[in-house]
Amino acid sequence: MWTPATRRQHSRDHLRYGSDLTDAEWEIIAPFMPPPAMTGRPRQWTMREVMNAMF
């Protein structure tokens, strides 16, 4: 069973990869990303996370 303690223990939120975008790189790319749609489902992942997954 997942308790708050085990969730913290197995959390992968803190992991970073060498291929992730730096803040400076993201500032260059961010203006080219499409804005969130006004209709439909909200995004599950941020555009930065999507870009990190691609590279």
Summary of the structure (lengths in Angstrom):
residues: 55
radius of gyration: 15.0
end to end distance: 34.3
largest distance: 42.7
contacts: 73
relative contact order: 0.15
helix: 45%
strand: 0%
